[in-house]
Amino acid sequence: MLSEFDLIARYFTRPSRRFSPVTLGIGDDCALLSPPHGSQLAISSDMLVEGRHFFPGADPFQLGHKCLAVNLSDLAAMGAAPVAFTLALALPEANAEWLEPFSKGLLALADRHDCELMGGDTTKGPLNICITIFGQVPPDQSLRRDAARPGDDIWISGTLGDARLALAGYRNELPLDKDMLNAAAPRMHAPTPRVGLGVALRGIARAAIDISDGLVGDLGHILHRSGVGASLDADLLPAGAMLSAQSAELRRRFTLAGGDDYELCFTAPANRRDDVLAAGSLSSTPVTRVGSIEAAPGLRLRDADGKPLDLQLTSFDHFASP
Amino acid sequence: MLSEFDLIARYFTRPSRRFSPVTLGIGDDCALLSPPHGSQLAISSDMLVEGRHFFPGADPFQLGHKCLAVNLSDLAAMGAAPVAFTLALALPEANAEWLEPFSKGLLALADRHDCELMGGDTTKGPLNICITIFGQVPPDQSLRRDAARPGDDIWISGTLGDARLALAGYRNELPLDKDMLNAAAPRMHAPTPRVGLGVALRGIARAAIDISDGLVGDLGHILHRSGVGASLDADLLPAGAMLSAQSAELRRRFTLAGGDDYELCFTAPANRRDDVLAAGSLSSTPVTRVGSIEAAPGLRLRDADGKPLDLQLTSFDHFASP
């Protein structure tokens, strides 16, 4: 049986790096961070609960990846570059068969983004993973939800809906064949945070959010906080490769109100289209223009012919959902 | 039924302050923090789990206090002044009868220490409260665990053992009368973080730790990381008011290896005794000298006559304990 200190030492402690802003890492009452001169820190916390955000018995390597990915995605949505994170972990038992792959999945993604595990907490309890992440962004260059302006284009990174399609398959909401489920599943289990794109959009995009609860709901936060409305071209929304093979009705539903996409939805002035495309190129991230911000409040959906669509869609709410 | 957004708005969102280092608070993908020029950030995460760190059905006002208090205590142990915190909360249901007093207990303590709630996460799940706290401390003035030197005095703030005594009462480990349990209980449910003392000890103390898992274990971390040993005068340890009325054997056991004390254990050079006492005065915190750091590894306990004591004591471990 591993003790709390053994498991921190074995799976989560690594040599400190040179040139790190983390002055003091794991092992004291606090970690110490020396923020780069003149930068702002972007800070986000996400808590993932077994049976809620992931299936009981979920693959621990993928889970380690996903827990950090959703936090990196929040940094991306602010235009912030990753710096470091803390990990608080409640575990039913200190089990090496789970901890080893979990820490590997987590730290592999952390290394890819040069984001240092600087501290945290471990305790016994129902499986719960809480990461708080720190990024840096120059003052006045953060991509805030309240910055959209009428006339802005609305853009989406990557594709939408395959994570929701996989969930529908697991839940037997749809008759999804096994190959298709296996092809869609990585979008649910191992999302790609759009960190490079977020940083490349500094000074170009105005508002941004990451799409975790479904596009309509998440874009709604931008509209609400910016005091604007929008029109969306529902049939221009980039559907995931597997969702593209489904009916038009399902494509609309899962691109507009899927969930777990972790793509960016952002707005940018119409005269910056070339710059947005260049930022997409630079970060190897596809970007698609899907609508525009308007002064009139509310969200209007259009079909491929420009005709109004009236869909009843709901966003994910952790307490309203079963 | 409150939605996730309703409950954040109703219980946790407050007007932003003037002159706050928090540039952007609750409501975006990330919060933004502008660290004061030239300071270091001290960062700590603590996760509290129902049935582990607090009893099922614990009073929510006290619980709100305690969750933040244990994090403030980590800042105190680094000599850091509180700045802001994030709160991630898993709740079985969005229940106003619980959330209102919880947020009041939490925010009352936050206000007392001018520590701003800057963001977080809420989700459905087994009750779990994870706070990540940010403080500031001038470079080279943090109180680290690895800074103790042979010849340093060892000091304790406040008193030890009443929280453990209350736990013993609740668990019926001891025949504790109701009045005594009621008098000891606040030390368990509503600890006082020694923030003022921690800040006052900057430049005076060398090493510090907060006593959460019992003095012997926590002092052990200082000894281990500093590469030193120590002698402790077991019978000089300041016992809590209720523990003082118990047997000498119990006093020793619960002051040396209680838990949940949230007092500071710190070391300081012997020629700074007056300064330590002045720091205690300035912060209205009693401080008691209880031993000394020595070059020889290991922890030696002495009784009131200076004779060696051989006690079998264990520190709390979250995975080794039932």
Interface residues (C-beta under 8 A of the other chain):
Chain A: M1 L2 S3 E4 F5 L7 T23 L24 G27 D28 D29 C30 A31 L32 L33 S34 P35 H37 Q40 L41 A42 I43 S44 S45 D46 M47 L48 V49 E50 G51 R52 H53 D74 L75 A77 M78 A80 T86 L87 A88 L89 A90 L91 E93 A94 M118 G119 G120 D121 T122 T123 K124 G125 P126 N128 C130 T132 F134 G135 V137 P139 S142 R144 R145 D146 A208 I209 D210 R225 D317 H318 F319 A320 S321
Chain B: M1 L2 S3 E4 F5 L7 T23 L24 G27 D28 D29 C30 A31 L32 L33 S34 P35 H37 Q40 L41 A42 I43 S44 S45 D46 M47 L48 V49 E50 G51 R52 H53 D74 L75 A77 M78 A80 T86 L87 A88 L89 A90 L91 E93 A94 M118 G119 G120 D121 T122 T123 K124 G125 P126 N128 C130 T132 F134 G135 V137 P139 S142 R144 R145 D146 A208 I209 D210 R225 D317 H318 F319 A320 S321
